[in-house]
Amino acid sequence: MRTGYRCGTRHLGAWSPSRPGPGYRKGQRAVATKAIVGEKVGMTQVWDEQHRAVPVTVLKVAPVRVVLVKTPEREGYGAVQVTWGFRRQNTLNKPEAGHFAAAGVEPGRKLVELRVDDTSGFEVGQQLTAEVMAAGDHVDAIAVSKGKGFAGAMKRHNFKGQGASHGNHKKHRSPGSIGACATPARVFKGTRMAGRMGGHQVTALNLEIVQADPDRELILVKGAVPGPRGGMVVLRDTVKGPQAGRNAKAGR
């Protein structure tokens, strides 16, 4: 199962242990054990103990309320559906109102599904805060990247472009020839050309949490996180690379 969006609620998926995906190694967790959702505030810098400037992305992680708990026995996989913020009752349609009413949870701004390995520790109505994560944890940040609109081949695919010396007339940023020859007499699928750029789900792997402050509802992540300011970001403990095994041994 590939990470992506599902109809109705935003879904955080992961590769199933029964169907290992790219980068999967024997003995490695394929599904996150904990996750949280927040909003991107922007970037700043903090100073570490060696007085070095560390660039960080600030995420506002408001307390989220559990609306639905999915189990492998009932739905076939483990996940927690959460919401945050508050929304007026008269802005909900009937399916949304019924969904929140059945759970007995106050309506929130959005519904987000967090795929986790074990859901036994969650219950409907429970609140999750930024204390789910701790400084030193390594996480994956999942968000929708900034939309760039229709872009040319040089911007979209980092093409070099054509020569800018004598003999080139208004073709400096042209991608060049895209065809083959009389055989096969067509353009191959997947040829890198101009088109829509950005606006896709992006996962930044193995980012380190510098600070988690539940009182101020903030999490500081080292480095850049995909998406625009105000965009939704899902944080889960990393499931690939060497840090996945280290987090498991540390009990994080």
Secondary structure, DSSP 4 states (H G I P E B T S, - for coil): --S---SSSEEE----TTS--TT--TT---S-S-EEEEEEEEEEEEE-TTS-EEEEEEEE---EEEEEEE-TTTTSS-EEEEEES---GGGS-HHHHHHHHHHT----SEEEEEE-S--TT--TT-EE-GGGS-TT-EEEEEEEPPEEEEE-HHHHH-------STT--S-TT--------TTT-SPPTT---SEEEE-SEEEEEEEEEEEEETTTTEEEEES--SS-TT-EEEEEE--SSHHHHHHHHHT-
